[in-house]
Every structure is written in C-alpha cells, then in structure tokens.
Amino acid sequence: SKVRTPREQTTTMKVNPHEIAGGDPAGPSAATCRKLVVLYGIGGLSDVGLHAIMAGLEKNVEYITVITEYPDMLDDENWECGCIDGHTNPFNDEAHASKLTMVKIDSWKNEQANLVEHFHGADAVISCLGHRQPGWKNTELVTKGLIARDGNKQVIKAMEEANVSRVVTISSFGLNRGDKTWPHWASKLMRLFFLTFMRKARKDLQAMEKLFNESSLDYLIVKPVGIGEDVVPAGKYFQQEPGKEAVGGNMAKMDVARFMVDEAIQPTTVRGSKVVGSAPGTPMSG
C-alpha cells in the first residue's frame, strides 16, 4: 500500500507558467542558491545525479559538492544518455573545477563519520541514490545492496544537523498499489515489474520515501517517466497535473536533472512528490 504518514503534507506554491509546463536551460536564476550538494550512485535513476552536476553548472550555481561511491563514473564518455555531445568530467574542466568539490565515500552501508560537514552552508541537496533495475546489469547492486534507504537515511540526518531544509530526491512511479499519479498504461506495467523481479528495488524506494515523509525536511520526491539511454534532451519538462492528459514517457536524463535543479533553486512543491515527463502525447522510446 502507499506509504503516507500524518506528517506528510503537500504544498504547491504559485509559480510562473514555464515552471508548470516546462523548463529550459535558462530556467530560474541561481541567485538564491549559492551551494548545492549532489549525490549519485549507479543505475538509471542515479545517472540523473551525474547530469544534475552539469545542470547546476548551467544555472551558474557557485559551489557544488558531489558525494558518491563512484567518482570515476564522471570519467566515462558515455553517461548512459542521449546527450548529443556526450560528456567529459567537469572536474577536469578549468572553467568548472574551482566550483566543484568531490567527496568519495566507501559505502552507504557504513556509517559516514563527519558527513554533516559537507552539508554546512548548502542551500539545497539533490539526492539520486535510488535504483529500480533488478541487478543483472550492475552486479555490484547484488554484492553491496541497494542504497536509496541507507544512503538517504544518513543524508537526512546530516541535513537536519546542518540546518539545510530543501532536498530534491529521485524515486519512481508505479511503486504503490492504486497509484494513478501517471494515467498511462505503462504505469500498470511498471507496477507489475515492481511486484515481480524488481521487488527489492520497490521496497528500497518505498523505505526511502517513508524516511523523507517522516523527516522535518522540505522535500520533493521526483518520479520521472522515460529516462531511456537513447533519449535526446529536449531542453524542457512537463509536470503531471491531476486530471490532465498523461505526460509523455520519453524524457531525457538531462531534462530530469534540470527539473531537479530548478526545484532545488526555486521550489514550487514542498513535502510531496511530482511525476515529470516529456510533452503529453510523446510516444514511449523503443
């Protein structure tokens, strides 16, 4: 059943039209966000975290602290995405290196001492530690285990200790029975996957969402649709609104990252979740 607690409440703020229907690389100004903390792991959902670093740099965020078990992933030319020009490690780019700090950890399964010091002075956090693949693509998930719950439990504690309130985290649609937040046939298919060979991922993401619901943070849980490896960024995004046509299920990882950074910089929804996708009517990627 859907995880909800009495403490959870959703507040939607009044926003500009482009922030409801979509966004572009210009988006909200970063004037109100001097420092971001970005966390990523491995897998499709976590790949969005790699792109969130680039999205933050697009918005001219002054400082970005990256916390991960896998800093070498930034050296890969292919970030499992459809970005036309590919990627290079921003830490090796003189234009960006001075804005970036890398914090390598051993495992979120272990207690990370002094984690809070990396959150001091942050305006917001983007956490992409979730994963919904069954494990055969990333065998390390089998040996080390899923980290959405274990990692974000420590993130929440560090944020509360550092008095940082805004966090945008990534999860998935189709987790909970009767979930109609994305009125699309693929939602039922994803639910079937979560009930069968993706059970561990479902339980991990549900446990993570429960932690945020029970926290004191101003969180937003982002549930993207699409994020296939071949999807080319459109430079915009569309939020699913109740009773409206389903957003398209063909969204690029970079566009999800831009939405998350926009929400970190200029929140429109707090203590709730949002399904985000491509333009309504866009066909699913093959």
Phi and psi restraints in degrees (value plus and minus 20) as a CYANA .aco file:
   2 LYS   PHI     -87.1   -47.1
   2 LYS   PSI     115.8   155.8
   3 VAL   PHI    -104.4   -64.4
   3 VAL   PSI      97.4   137.4
   4 ARG   PHI    -162.6  -122.6
   4 ARG   PSI     132.9   172.9
   5 THR   PHI    -152.6  -112.6
   5 THR   PSI     140.8   180.8
   6 PRO   PHI     -80.5   -40.5
   6 PRO   PSI     -43.4    -3.4
   7 ARG   PHI     -98.8   -58.8
   7 ARG   PSI     -37.4     2.6
   8 GLU   PHI     -99.2   -59.2
   8 GLU   PSI     112.0   152.0
   9 GLN   PHI    -165.4  -125.4
   9 GLN   PSI     125.6   165.6
  10 THR   PHI    -125.7   -85.7
  10 THR   PSI     109.1   149.1
  11 THR   PHI    -141.2  -101.2
  11 THR   PSI     103.3   143.3
  12 THR   PHI    -128.5   -88.5
  12 THR   PSI     100.1   140.1
  13 MET   PHI    -105.0   -65.0
  13 MET   PSI     140.1   180.1
  14 LYS   PHI     -90.2   -50.2
  14 LYS   PSI     110.3   150.3
  15 VAL   PHI    -152.7  -112.7
  15 VAL   PSI     146.8   186.8
  16 ASN   PHI     -93.4   -53.4
  16 ASN   PSI     132.7   172.7
  17 PRO   PHI     -75.0   -35.0
  17 PRO   PSI     -59.0   -19.0
  18 HIS   PHI     -88.0   -48.0
  18 HIS   PSI     -41.0    -1.0
  19 GLU   PHI    -104.8   -64.8
  19 GLU   PSI     -36.0     4.0
  20 ILE   PHI    -106.5   -66.5
  20 ILE   PSI     -69.3   -29.3
  21 ALA   PHI    -101.5   -61.5
  21 ALA   PSI     -57.6   -17.6
  22 GLY   PHI    -193.1  -153.1
  22 GLY   PSI    -197.2  -157.2
  23 GLY   PHI    -166.2  -126.2
  23 GLY   PSI     144.5   184.5
  24 ASP   PHI    -157.4  -117.4
  24 ASP   PSI     150.5   190.5
  25 PRO   PHI     -76.9   -36.9
  25 PRO   PSI     -46.1    -6.1
  26 ALA   PHI     -89.4   -49.4
  26 ALA   PSI     -76.8   -36.8
  27 GLY   PHI      27.9    67.9
  27 GLY   PSI    -178.4  -138.4
  28 PRO   PHI     -85.9   -45.9
  28 PRO   PSI     129.8   169.8
  29 SER   PHI     -90.4   -50.4
  29 SER   PSI     130.9   170.9
  30 ALA   PHI    -109.2   -69.2
  30 ALA   PSI      -6.6    33.4
  31 ALA   PHI     -78.6   -38.6
  31 ALA   PSI     -49.4    -9.4
  32 THR   PHI    -115.5   -75.5
  32 THR   PSI     -11.8    28.2
  33 CYS   PHI    -154.8  -114.8
  33 CYS   PSI      79.4   119.4
  34 ARG   PHI    -106.3   -66.3
  34 ARG   PSI     -55.7   -15.7
  35 LYS   PHI    -155.9  -115.9
  35 LYS   PSI     110.9   150.9
  36 LEU   PHI    -134.1   -94.1
  36 LEU   PSI     126.1   166.1
  37 VAL   PHI    -131.5   -91.5
  37 VAL   PSI     107.2   147.2
  38 VAL   PHI    -140.4  -100.4
  38 VAL   PSI     111.9   151.9
  39 LEU   PHI    -143.0  -103.0
  39 LEU   PSI     116.6   156.6
  40 TYR   PHI    -161.5  -121.5
  40 TYR   PSI     137.8   177.8
  41 GLY   PHI    -143.5  -103.5
  41 GLY   PSI    -149.2  -109.2
  42 ILE   PHI    -148.6  -108.6
  42 ILE   PSI     133.3   173.3
  43 GLY   PHI      86.4   126.4
  43 GLY   PSI     152.0   192.0
  44 GLY   PHI     -77.0   -37.0
  44 GLY   PSI     -68.2   -28.2
  45 LEU   PHI     -85.0   -45.0
  45 LEU   PSI     -60.5   -20.5
  46 SER   PHI     -88.5   -48.5
  46 SER   PSI     -47.9    -7.9
  47 ASP   PHI     -76.7   -36.7
  47 ASP   PSI     -49.1    -9.1
  48 VAL   PHI     -81.2   -41.2
  48 VAL   PSI     -50.8   -10.8
  49 GLY   PHI     -83.6   -43.6
  49 GLY   PSI     -58.7   -18.7
  50 LEU   PHI     -78.1   -38.1
  50 LEU   PSI     -65.7   -25.7
  51 HIS   PHI     -90.1   -50.1
  51 HIS   PSI     -46.7    -6.7
  52 ALA   PHI     -84.9   -44.9
  52 ALA   PSI     -50.9   -10.9
  53 ILE   PHI     -80.8   -40.8
  53 ILE   PSI     -67.9   -27.9
  54 MET   PHI     -86.2   -46.2
  54 MET   PSI     -58.2   -18.2
  55 ALA   PHI     -85.0   -45.0
  55 ALA   PSI     -58.1   -18.1
  56 GLY   PHI     -84.2   -44.2
  56 GLY   PSI     -59.6   -19.6
  57 LEU   PHI     -86.8   -46.8
  57 LEU   PSI     -56.7   -16.7
  58 GLU   PHI     -76.3   -36.3
  58 GLU   PSI     -58.6   -18.6
  59 LYS   PHI    -107.1   -67.1
  59 LYS   PSI     -13.2    26.8
  60 ASN   PHI      40.9    80.9
  60 ASN   PSI      15.0    55.0
  61 VAL   PHI     -80.6   -40.6
  61 VAL   PSI     114.5   154.5
  62 GLU   PHI     -88.7   -48.7
  62 GLU   PSI     -63.1   -23.1
  63 TYR   PHI    -157.2  -117.2
  63 TYR   PSI     116.3   156.3
  64 ILE   PHI    -150.2  -110.2
  64 ILE   PSI     100.3   140.3
  65 THR   PHI    -119.1   -79.1
  65 THR   PSI     106.9   146.9
  66 VAL   PHI    -128.8   -88.8
  66 VAL   PSI     107.0   147.0
  67 ILE   PHI    -140.4  -100.4
  67 ILE   PSI     103.1   143.1
  68 THR   PHI    -181.8  -141.8
  68 THR   PSI     139.2   179.2
  69 GLU   PHI    -104.0   -64.0
  69 GLU   PSI     -34.0     6.0
  70 TYR   PHI    -148.3  -108.3
  70 TYR   PSI      43.3    83.3
  71 PRO   PHI     -83.4   -43.4
  71 PRO   PSI     -47.0    -7.0
  72 ASP   PHI     -87.7   -47.7
  72 ASP   PSI     -36.7     3.3
  73 MET   PHI     -81.2   -41.2
  73 MET   PSI     -46.7    -6.7
  74 LEU   PHI     -88.4   -48.4
  74 LEU   PSI     -37.9     2.1
  75 ASP   PHI    -101.6   -61.6
  75 ASP   PSI     -35.9     4.1
  76 ASP   PHI     -87.0   -47.0
  76 ASP   PSI     117.2   157.2
  77 GLU   PHI     -92.6   -52.6
  77 GLU   PSI     -50.6   -10.6
  78 ASN   PHI    -126.1   -86.1
  78 ASN   PSI      93.8   133.8
  79 TRP   PHI    -115.2   -75.2
  79 TRP   PSI      11.2    51.2
  80 GLU   PHI      34.6    74.6
  80 GLU   PSI      29.0    69.0
  81 CYS   PHI    -165.4  -125.4
  81 CYS   PSI     152.6   192.6
  82 GLY   PHI    -122.3   -82.3
  82 GLY   PSI      -1.3    38.7
  83 CYS   PHI     -81.2   -41.2
  83 CYS   PSI     105.8   145.8
  84 ILE   PHI     -76.4   -36.4
  84 ILE   PSI     -66.2   -26.2
  85 ASP   PHI    -112.5   -72.5
  85 ASP   PSI     -13.6    26.4
  86 GLY   PHI      47.5    87.5
  86 GLY   PSI    -181.9  -141.9
  87 HIS   PHI    -163.7  -123.7
  87 HIS   PSI     132.6   172.6
  88 THR   PHI    -146.0  -106.0
  88 THR   PSI     138.8   178.8
  89 ASN   PHI     -84.7   -44.7
  89 ASN   PSI      96.7   136.7
  90 PRO   PHI     -85.2   -45.2
  90 PRO   PSI     -41.5    -1.5
  91 PHE   PHI     -88.2   -48.2
  91 PHE   PSI     -39.0     1.0
  92 ASN   PHI    -115.8   -75.8
  92 ASN   PSI     -15.9    24.1
  93 ASP   PHI    -120.5   -80.5
  93 ASP   PSI      99.0   139.0
  94 GLU   PHI     -78.5   -38.5
  94 GLU   PSI     -48.4    -8.4
  95 ALA   PHI     -91.1   -51.1
  95 ALA   PSI     -41.2    -1.2
  96 HIS   PHI    -137.8   -97.8
  96 HIS   PSI     -44.4    -4.4
  97 ALA   PHI     -75.0   -35.0
  97 ALA   PSI     -57.3   -17.3
  98 SER   PHI     -89.3   -49.3
  98 SER   PSI     -36.7     3.3
  99 LYS   PHI    -111.6   -71.6
  99 LYS   PSI     -29.6    10.4
 100 LEU   PHI    -133.6   -93.6
 100 LEU   PSI     121.9   161.9
 101 THR   PHI    -150.7  -110.7
 101 THR   PSI     109.0   149.0
 102 MET   PHI    -123.2   -83.2
 102 MET   PSI     110.3   150.3
 103 VAL   PHI    -140.2  -100.2
 103 VAL   PSI      89.3   129.3
 104 LYS   PHI    -112.7   -72.7
 104 LYS   PSI     110.8   150.8
 105 ILE   PHI    -134.8   -94.8
 105 ILE   PSI     144.4   184.4
 106 ASP   PHI    -102.5   -62.5
 106 ASP   PSI     -71.8   -31.8
 107 SER   PHI    -184.3  -144.3
 107 SER   PSI     118.7   158.7
 108 TRP   PHI     -90.9   -50.9
 108 TRP   PSI     -29.4    10.6
 109 LYS   PHI     -93.7   -53.7
 109 LYS   PSI     -36.4     3.6
 110 ASN   PHI    -123.7   -83.7
 110 ASN   PSI     128.2   168.2
 111 GLU   PHI     -87.2   -47.2
 111 GLU   PSI     106.3   146.3
 112 GLN   PHI    -113.6   -73.6
 112 GLN   PSI      87.6   127.6
 113 ALA   PHI     -86.8   -46.8
 113 ALA   PSI     121.1   161.1
 114 ASN   PHI      40.3    80.3
 114 ASN   PSI       6.4    46.4
 115 LEU   PHI     -80.5   -40.5
 115 LEU   PSI     -54.1   -14.1
 116 VAL   PHI     -78.4   -38.4
 116 VAL   PSI     -50.2   -10.2
 117 GLU   PHI     -83.6   -43.6
 117 GLU   PSI     -43.7    -3.7
 118 HIS   PHI    -101.4   -61.4
 118 HIS   PSI     -29.4    10.6
 119 PHE   PHI    -122.4   -82.4
 119 PHE   PSI     -32.1     7.9
 120 HIS   PHI     -80.3   -40.3
 120 HIS   PSI     112.0   152.0
 121 GLY   PHI      62.4   102.4
 121 GLY   PSI     -21.4    18.6
 122 ALA   PHI     -96.1   -56.1
 122 ALA   PSI     123.2   163.2
 123 ASP   PHI    -108.7   -68.7
 123 ASP   PSI     -48.0    -8.0
 124 ALA   PHI    -183.3  -143.3
 124 ALA   PSI     144.4   184.4
 125 VAL   PHI    -149.8  -109.8
 125 VAL   PSI     119.5   159.5
 126 ILE   PHI    -138.6   -98.6
 126 ILE   PSI      94.7   134.7
 127 SER   PHI    -132.3   -92.3
 127 SER   PSI      94.7   134.7
 128 CYS   PHI    -141.4  -101.4
 128 CYS   PSI      45.8    85.8
 129 LEU   PHI    -122.8   -82.8
 129 LEU   PSI     -23.6    16.4
 130 GLY   PHI     -96.8   -56.8
 130 GLY   PSI     143.4   183.4
 131 HIS   PHI    -175.2  -135.2
 131 HIS   PSI     121.4   161.4
 132 ARG   PHI    -148.5  -108.5
 132 ARG   PSI     -14.7    25.3
 133 GLN   PHI     -96.4   -56.4
 133 GLN   PSI     133.2   173.2
 134 PRO   PHI     -94.6   -54.6
 134 PRO   PSI     -35.0     5.0
 135 GLY   PHI     100.7   140.7
 135 GLY   PSI     -39.2     0.8
 136 TRP   PHI     -91.7   -51.7
 136 TRP   PSI     -42.0    -2.0
 137 LYS   PHI     -99.6   -59.6
 137 LYS   PSI     -58.8   -18.8
 138 ASN   PHI    -138.2   -98.2
 138 ASN   PSI      71.3   111.3
 139 THR   PHI     -83.5   -43.5
 139 THR   PSI     -39.8     0.2
 140 GLU   PHI     -84.0   -44.0
 140 GLU   PSI     -45.0    -5.0
 141 LEU   PHI     -84.8   -44.8
 141 LEU   PSI     -50.3   -10.3
 142 VAL   PHI     -95.1   -55.1
 142 VAL   PSI     -62.3   -22.3
 143 THR   PHI     -98.9   -58.9
 143 THR   PSI     -56.2   -16.2
 144 LYS   PHI    -120.9   -80.9
 144 LYS   PSI     -40.7    -0.7
 145 GLY   PHI      70.3   110.3
 145 GLY   PSI     143.3   183.3
 146 LEU   PHI     -96.5   -56.5
 146 LEU   PSI     129.5   169.5
 147 ILE   PHI    -146.6  -106.6
 147 ILE   PSI     -12.9    27.1
 148 ALA   PHI     -78.6   -38.6
 148 ALA   PSI     -67.5   -27.5
 149 ARG   PHI     -92.7   -52.7
 149 ARG   PSI     -72.8   -32.8
 150 ASP   PHI     -84.4   -44.4
 150 ASP   PSI     -59.4   -19.4
 151 GLY   PHI     -90.4   -50.4
 151 GLY   PSI     -68.1   -28.1
 152 ASN   PHI     -91.3   -51.3
 152 ASN   PSI     -43.6    -3.6
 153 LYS   PHI     -80.0   -40.0
 153 LYS   PSI     -62.5   -22.5
 154 GLN   PHI     -93.3   -53.3
 154 GLN   PSI     -54.7   -14.7
 155 VAL   PHI     -83.7   -43.7
 155 VAL   PSI     -65.6   -25.6
 156 ILE   PHI     -80.3   -40.3
 156 ILE   PSI     -65.0   -25.0
 157 LYS   PHI     -80.9   -40.9
 157 LYS   PSI     -65.0   -25.0
 158 ALA   PHI     -85.4   -45.4
 158 ALA   PSI     -60.6   -20.6
 159 MET   PHI     -83.4   -43.4
 159 MET   PSI     -64.2   -24.2
 160 GLU   PHI     -85.2   -45.2
 160 GLU   PSI     -57.9   -17.9
 161 GLU   PHI     -89.2   -49.2
 161 GLU   PSI     -52.0   -12.0
 162 ALA   PHI    -111.2   -71.2
 162 ALA   PSI     -18.6    21.4
 163 ASN   PHI      39.7    79.7
 163 ASN   PSI      21.1    61.1
 164 VAL   PHI    -125.6   -85.6
 164 VAL   PSI     106.7   146.7
 165 SER   PHI    -127.0   -87.0
 165 SER   PSI     -51.0   -11.0
 166 ARG   PHI    -110.4   -70.4
 166 ARG   PSI     105.4   145.4
 167 VAL   PHI    -159.8  -119.8
 167 VAL   PSI     115.6   155.6
 168 VAL   PHI    -137.6   -97.6
 168 VAL   PSI      99.1   139.1
 169 THR   PHI    -142.6  -102.6
 169 THR   PSI     143.0   183.0
 170 ILE   PHI    -132.0   -92.0
 170 ILE   PSI     119.4   159.4
 171 SER   PHI    -162.1  -122.1
 171 SER   PSI    -167.1  -127.1
 172 SER   PHI    -165.4  -125.4
 172 SER   PSI     130.6   170.6
 173 PHE   PHI     -95.5   -55.5
 173 PHE   PSI     143.8   183.8
 174 GLY   PHI      60.0   100.0
 174 GLY   PSI     -10.4    29.6
 175 LEU   PHI     -93.0   -53.0
 175 LEU   PSI     -58.4   -18.4
 176 ASN   PHI    -135.1   -95.1
 176 ASN   PSI     128.4   168.4
 177 ARG   PHI     -78.6   -38.6
 177 ARG   PSI     113.3   153.3
 178 GLY   PHI      55.0    95.0
 178 GLY   PSI      -8.6    31.4
 179 ASP   PHI     -88.0   -48.0
 179 ASP   PSI      96.0   136.0
 180 LYS   PHI    -138.8   -98.8
 180 LYS   PSI       2.6    42.6
 181 THR   PHI     -87.7   -47.7
 181 THR   PSI     -44.5    -4.5
 182 TRP   PHI    -141.7  -101.7
 182 TRP   PSI      81.3   121.3
 183 PRO   PHI     -98.3   -58.3
 183 PRO   PSI      49.2    89.2
 184 HIS   PHI    -157.9  -117.9
 184 HIS   PSI     127.7   167.7
 185 TRP   PHI     -80.2   -40.2
 185 TRP   PSI     -49.0    -9.0
 186 ALA   PHI     -88.2   -48.2
 186 ALA   PSI     -39.1     0.9
 187 SER   PHI     -85.8   -45.8
 187 SER   PSI     -60.9   -20.9
 188 LYS   PHI     -87.0   -47.0
 188 LYS   PSI     -55.2   -15.2
 189 LEU   PHI     -86.4   -46.4
 189 LEU   PSI     -62.9   -22.9
 190 MET   PHI     -83.5   -43.5
 190 MET   PSI     -57.9   -17.9
 191 ARG   PHI     -81.4   -41.4
 191 ARG   PSI     -60.1   -20.1
 192 LEU   PHI     -82.9   -42.9
 192 LEU   PSI     -62.6   -22.6
 193 PHE   PHI     -79.9   -39.9
 193 PHE   PSI     -63.4   -23.4
 194 PHE   PHI     -86.9   -46.9
 194 PHE   PSI     -44.8    -4.8
 195 LEU   PHI    -106.4   -66.4
 195 LEU   PSI     -30.0    10.0
 196 THR   PHI    -137.1   -97.1
 196 THR   PSI    -118.4   -78.4
 197 PHE   PHI    -104.5   -64.5
 197 PHE   PSI     -19.6    20.4
 198 MET   PHI    -137.5   -97.5
 198 MET   PSI      10.7    50.7
 199 ARG   PHI     -82.5   -42.5
 199 ARG   PSI     -63.1   -23.1
 200 LYS   PHI     -82.7   -42.7
 200 LYS   PSI     -61.8   -21.8
 201 ALA   PHI     -83.2   -43.2
 201 ALA   PSI     -60.7   -20.7
 202 ARG   PHI     -80.3   -40.3
 202 ARG   PSI     -67.7   -27.7
 203 LYS   PHI     -83.9   -43.9
 203 LYS   PSI     -57.9   -17.9
 204 ASP   PHI     -85.8   -45.8
 204 ASP   PSI     -65.4   -25.4
 205 LEU   PHI     -88.7   -48.7
 205 LEU   PSI     -58.5   -18.5
 206 GLN   PHI     -83.1   -43.1
 206 GLN   PSI     -61.9   -21.9
 207 ALA   PHI     -84.6   -44.6
 207 ALA   PSI     -57.8   -17.8
 208 MET   PHI     -83.1   -43.1
 208 MET   PSI     -66.9   -26.9
 209 GLU   PHI     -80.5   -40.5
 209 GLU   PSI     -59.2   -19.2
 210 LYS   PHI     -81.6   -41.6
 210 LYS   PSI     -59.6   -19.6
 211 LEU   PHI     -81.1   -41.1
 211 LEU   PSI     -63.6   -23.6
 212 PHE   PHI     -87.4   -47.4
 212 PHE   PSI     -60.5   -20.5
 213 ASN   PHI     -77.9   -37.9
 213 ASN   PSI     -56.0   -16.0
 214 GLU   PHI    -110.3   -70.3
 214 GLU   PSI     -24.9    15.1
 215 SER   PHI    -102.2   -62.2
 215 SER   PSI     155.6   195.6
 216 SER   PHI    -115.8   -75.8
 216 SER   PSI     -14.8    25.2
 217 LEU   PHI     -99.5   -59.5
 217 LEU   PSI     137.2   177.2
 218 ASP   PHI    -110.3   -70.3
 218 ASP   PSI      59.8    99.8
 219 TYR   PHI    -114.2   -74.2
 219 TYR   PSI     136.2   176.2
 220 LEU   PHI    -151.5  -111.5
 220 LEU   PSI     105.0   145.0
 221 ILE   PHI    -117.6   -77.6
 221 ILE   PSI      95.8   135.8
 222 VAL   PHI    -116.6   -76.6
 222 VAL   PSI     109.4   149.4
 223 LYS   PHI    -140.9  -100.9
 223 LYS   PSI      70.3   110.3
 224 PRO   PHI     -98.9   -58.9
 224 PRO   PSI     132.3   172.3
 225 VAL   PHI    -136.3   -96.3
 225 VAL   PSI     117.3   157.3
 226 GLY   PHI      82.1   122.1
 226 GLY   PSI    -125.7   -85.7
 227 ILE   PHI      26.5    66.5
 227 ILE   PSI      20.1    60.1
 228 GLY   PHI     -89.0   -49.0
 228 GLY   PSI     139.4   179.4
 229 GLU   PHI     -89.2   -49.2
 229 GLU   PSI     -40.4    -0.4
 230 ASP   PHI    -124.7   -84.7
 230 ASP   PSI     -16.1    23.9
 231 VAL   PHI     -97.7   -57.7
 231 VAL   PSI     103.9   143.9
 232 VAL   PHI    -103.0   -63.0
 232 VAL   PSI     113.5   153.5
 233 PRO   PHI     -77.1   -37.1
 233 PRO   PSI     118.4   158.4
 234 ALA   PHI    -119.4   -79.4
 234 ALA   PSI     -30.7     9.3
 235 GLY   PHI      56.7    96.7
 235 GLY   PSI      -3.8    36.2
 236 LYS   PHI    -176.4  -136.4
 236 LYS   PSI     146.8   186.8
 237 TYR   PHI    -165.2  -125.2
 237 TYR   PSI     143.2   183.2
 238 PHE   PHI    -155.1  -115.1
 238 PHE   PSI     107.9   147.9
 239 GLN   PHI    -108.8   -68.8
 239 GLN   PSI     119.5   159.5
 240 GLN   PHI     -95.1   -55.1
 240 GLN   PSI     104.5   144.5
 241 GLU   PHI    -127.5   -87.5
 241 GLU   PSI     122.6   162.6
 242 PRO   PHI     -76.6   -36.6
 242 PRO   PSI     113.7   153.7
 243 GLY   PHI      57.4    97.4
 243 GLY   PSI     -17.5    22.5
 244 LYS   PHI    -122.4   -82.4
 244 LYS   PSI     148.5   188.5
 245 GLU   PHI     -77.6   -37.6
 245 GLU   PSI     124.7   164.7
 246 ALA   PHI     -83.3   -43.3
 246 ALA   PSI     115.9   155.9
 247 VAL   PHI     -86.5   -46.5
 247 VAL   PSI     136.4   176.4
 248 GLY   PHI     -89.9   -49.9
 248 GLY   PSI     125.4   165.4
 249 GLY   PHI    -116.9   -76.9
 249 GLY   PSI      24.4    64.4
 250 ASN   PHI    -160.4  -120.4
 250 ASN   PSI      44.4    84.4
 251 MET   PHI    -127.2   -87.2
 251 MET   PSI     118.8   158.8
 252 ALA   PHI    -101.4   -61.4
 252 ALA   PSI     130.2   170.2
 253 LYS   PHI     -80.1   -40.1
 253 LYS   PSI     -56.9   -16.9
 254 MET   PHI     -85.0   -45.0
 254 MET   PSI     -57.0   -17.0
 255 ASP   PHI     -90.1   -50.1
 255 ASP   PSI     -54.1   -14.1
 256 VAL   PHI     -83.6   -43.6
 256 VAL   PSI     -63.8   -23.8
 257 ALA   PHI     -80.6   -40.6
 257 ALA   PSI     -60.9   -20.9
 258 ARG   PHI     -84.0   -44.0
 258 ARG   PSI     -59.4   -19.4
 259 PHE   PHI     -82.8   -42.8
 259 PHE   PSI     -63.7   -23.7
 260 MET   PHI     -84.4   -44.4
 260 MET   PSI     -61.3   -21.3
 261 VAL   PHI     -87.5   -47.5
 261 VAL   PSI     -61.6   -21.6
 262 ASP   PHI     -77.5   -37.5
 262 ASP   PSI     -62.9   -22.9
 263 GLU   PHI     -91.0   -51.0
 263 GLU   PSI     -50.0   -10.0
 264 ALA   PHI     -88.5   -48.5
 264 ALA   PSI     -61.9   -21.9
 265 ILE   PHI     -95.3   -55.3
 265 ILE   PSI     -64.6   -24.6
 266 GLN   PHI    -156.4  -116.4
 266 GLN   PSI      64.7   104.7
 267 PRO   PHI     -81.5   -41.5
 267 PRO   PSI     117.6   157.6
 268 THR   PHI    -136.3   -96.3
 268 THR   PSI     -41.8    -1.8
 269 THR   PHI    -153.6  -113.6
 269 THR   PSI     108.1   148.1
 270 VAL   PHI    -145.3  -105.3
 270 VAL   PSI     127.1   167.1
 271 ARG   PHI      32.0    72.0
 271 ARG   PSI      34.2    74.2
 272 GLY   PHI    -187.6  -147.6
 272 GLY   PSI    -186.0  -146.0
 273 SER   PHI    -154.9  -114.9
 273 SER   PSI     139.6   179.6
 274 LYS   PHI    -162.1  -122.1
 274 LYS   PSI     112.1   152.1
 275 VAL   PHI    -106.4   -66.4
 275 VAL   PSI     112.6   152.6
 276 VAL   PHI    -152.7  -112.7
 276 VAL   PSI     121.3   161.3
 277 GLY   PHI    -174.0  -134.0
 277 GLY   PSI    -179.8  -139.8
 278 SER   PHI    -111.2   -71.2
 278 SER   PSI    -193.7  -153.7
 279 ALA   PHI     -79.9   -39.9
 279 ALA   PSI     117.7   157.7
 280 PRO   PHI     -72.6   -32.6
 280 PRO   PSI     117.2   157.2
 281 GLY   PHI      73.2   113.2
 281 GLY   PSI     -30.0    10.0
 282 THR   PHI     -88.2   -48.2
 282 THR   PSI     107.7   147.7
 283 PRO   PHI     -89.7   -49.7
 283 PRO   PSI     134.4   174.4
 284 MET   PHI     -84.0   -44.0
 284 MET   PSI     126.4   166.4
 285 SER   PHI     -92.8   -52.8
 285 SER   PSI     132.6   172.6
